[in-house]
Amino acid sequence: MANTKPTRTDRLLALLLSRKGGRVSLPEVQSAAGAQHGARLRELKDRGYMIENSMERVNGDVHSWYTLRAGPGETVPMFPIPERSPLSDDISRFEAARMRRCR
């Protein structure tokens, strides 16, 4: 039995999965995926992973992050509702009222 070493793509995927929905900085992505991180990200996207890139200018420097939004076959709401927001409270009240009517 051969000892198989994880590929750079495997390491990048493990990093993104460990922070699914959260941001992973460009230096972390480069550390996991190497200099050709763009090719590794393309491999994952081609396999069906939804990975978003975002950039911000901070004190004149550009900072870049990657976020894994969904895996193959998963769907992501276009406008996710935060767990605690006025809208989620309205939905909860709506659902409670609907459940009372259904009894």
C-alpha positions as CSV (number, residue, x, y, z in Angstrom):
1,M,0.0,0.0,0.0
2,A,1.5,3.3,-1.1
3,N,1.5,6.3,1.1
4,T,-0.2,9.0,-1.0
5,K,0.6,12.5,-0.1
6,P,-2.3,15.0,-0.4
7,T,-2.1,17.2,-3.5
8,R,-2.0,21.0,-3.3
9,T,-5.6,20.9,-4.5
10,D,-6.5,18.5,-1.7
11,R,-4.8,20.8,0.9
12,L,-6.6,23.9,-0.5
13,L,-9.9,22.2,-0.4
14,A,-9.4,21.1,3.2
15,L,-8.5,24.7,4.1
16,L,-11.6,26.1,2.4
17,L,-13.9,23.4,3.9
18,S,-12.6,24.1,7.4
19,R,-13.8,27.7,7.0
20,K,-16.8,27.2,4.8
21,G,-18.7,30.5,4.5
22,G,-15.8,32.3,6.1
23,R,-13.0,34.2,4.5
24,V,-9.5,32.7,3.8
25,S,-6.8,35.2,3.1
26,L,-4.7,35.0,0.0
27,P,-1.4,34.2,1.9
28,E,-3.2,31.2,3.5
29,V,-4.5,30.1,0.1
30,Q,-1.0,30.4,-1.4
31,S,0.5,28.5,1.5
32,A,-1.9,25.6,0.9
33,A,-1.9,25.7,-2.9
34,G,1.5,27.1,-3.9
35,A,2.4,29.7,-6.4
36,Q,-0.2,28.3,-8.9
37,H,-3.1,28.9,-6.5
38,G,-5.2,30.2,-9.4
39,A,-5.0,26.9,-11.2
40,R,-5.9,25.0,-8.0
41,L,-8.9,27.3,-7.5
42,R,-10.0,26.7,-11.1
43,E,-9.7,22.9,-10.6
44,L,-12.1,23.1,-7.6
45,K,-14.5,25.4,-9.5
46,D,-14.5,23.0,-12.4
47,R,-15.4,20.2,-9.9
48,G,-18.5,22.2,-8.8
49,Y,-17.3,24.2,-5.8
50,M,-18.6,27.8,-5.6
51,I,-15.6,29.9,-4.5
52,E,-15.9,33.7,-4.2
53,N,-13.0,36.1,-4.3
54,S,-13.3,39.5,-2.6
55,M,-10.8,42.3,-2.4
56,E,-10.5,45.4,-0.1
57,R,-8.2,48.3,-0.1
58,V,-6.7,48.8,3.4
59,N,-4.4,51.7,4.0
60,G,-3.5,51.7,0.3
61,D,-2.8,48.0,0.2
62,V,-5.1,45.5,-1.6
63,H,-6.1,42.5,0.5
64,S,-7.7,39.5,-1.1
65,W,-9.9,36.7,0.4
66,Y,-11.5,33.6,-0.8
67,T,-14.8,32.1,0.5
68,L,-16.2,28.7,-0.2
69,R,-19.9,29.2,-0.6
70,A,-21.1,25.8,-1.7
71,G,-19.9,22.3,-2.7
72,P,-20.9,20.3,-5.8
73,G,-24.7,20.0,-5.9
74,E,-25.4,22.5,-3.1
75,T,-27.3,25.7,-3.6
76,V,-26.7,29.0,-1.9
77,P,-29.5,31.5,-1.3
78,M,-28.9,34.7,-3.3
79,F,-29.6,36.9,-0.3
80,P,-28.9,34.9,2.9
81,I,-30.8,36.1,6.0
82,P,-28.5,36.5,9.0
83,E,-29.5,34.4,12.0
84,R,-30.6,37.4,14.1
85,S,-32.0,40.2,12.0
86,P,-35.3,42.1,12.0
87,L,-36.2,40.2,8.9
88,S,-35.5,36.8,10.5
89,D,-37.7,37.9,13.5
90,D,-40.5,38.7,11.1
91,I,-40.1,35.4,9.4
92,S,-40.2,33.6,12.8
93,R,-43.4,35.4,13.7
94,F,-44.9,34.6,10.3
95,E,-44.0,30.9,10.7
96,A,-45.4,30.8,14.2
97,A,-48.7,32.4,13.0
98,R,-48.9,30.0,10.1
99,M,-48.3,27.0,12.3
100,R,-51.2,28.2,14.7
101,R,-53.5,28.4,11.7
102,C,-52.6,24.9,10.5
103,R,-53.6,23.2,13.7
